Amino acid sequence: MGCVLATVKNKPSTPLKYLRSAVDQVILVKLKDGTEYIGRLETVDHTMNVVLVNCHVYDGLGKPVNRLDKVLIRGSHIAFISINYGQVAPEHYT
């Protein structure tokens, strides 16, 4: 019986690569406190700090709170990020 060695040709992408591919797209960022930010991703760094432009802010109950031209969100405060949010829920971003 022969032994077959498997080689990994396609390494799985990291979450950071997916996020970097979403630059200039509308994303949703939910913070650990429940606050949601929906805006166009301008940049992201290696610690997942993100900068959003033309941003809508919602409280933990989903009520609109504010609109911001530009906001920096610290990566350690983020619970999750949804990319392509402008295509999934365009009614939340006009």
N, C-alpha and C positions, 0 to 999 in steps of 0.2 A: 504494500500500500504506500502510495506516495503522499507526501505532505504538501499541502497547498498554502503558500504564503499570500496573505491579502495585503494589498497596498492601498493606502488611502490617497486617492487622487484629488478628491474634492473635499477640502476641509470645511466643516460647517462654519457659516458666517457667525460672527459675534454680534450681540445686540448693538454694540457701538457702530459696527459697519452698516447695519440696517438704518440706524438713526442718522448717520452721516449721509446715507443715500437719500434721506428725506429732506435735505436742505432745499429751501425754496418751496416746500409743500406745507399745507395746513396740517397741523398736528394738534392733538389734545394732550395736555400734561396734567395729571392728577397728583396733587400733593398728599402727603401723609395726613394732613389735617382735613382733607376732603375738598379743599379749594381746587377748582378746575380753571385752567388757562387754555384757551383755544386761539392759536395764531400761526403765522407763517414762520417756520424755523429759519433763522438767519445763520446761526452757527452753533456748534457743539464742540466741547473739548473732551480730553481723555477721561475726565472725572464725571462726565455726563452733565456738566453745567450747560444749560441751554439759553440761548437768546431768542426771544420771539418778538416779532414786529406785528403791528396792527392786531393787538391782542384783546380778546374779550375775557373777562374774569367772572366766574360764577362761584357762589358760595356752596357749602356742602349740601344744600337743599336744591341746587340747580337754578337758583334765582340770580339774574344778572346783577353784578355789583359795580363793575367799572369797565372802561375801555382804556387801553394803554397804547401809546405809540411804540414803545420798546420796553421790554422787561428782561432782566437776567434772573434765571431761576437756578438756585444751587442744586446740584445733582443729588446731594444727600437728603434733600427734602422731598424728592420725587418718589411716589408710590408706583406709578406706571405711566407709560407714554403710548399713545395710539397714533401711528403714522397713517398717512392718507386720509385723515379725518375730513378734509374738505370734500372728498369723493363719497365717503360713507355717510356723512351727515351735513350736506351743504347748507341746510336751513339754519344751522347754528353759526355760520360764518358768512356774512355778507359784506 
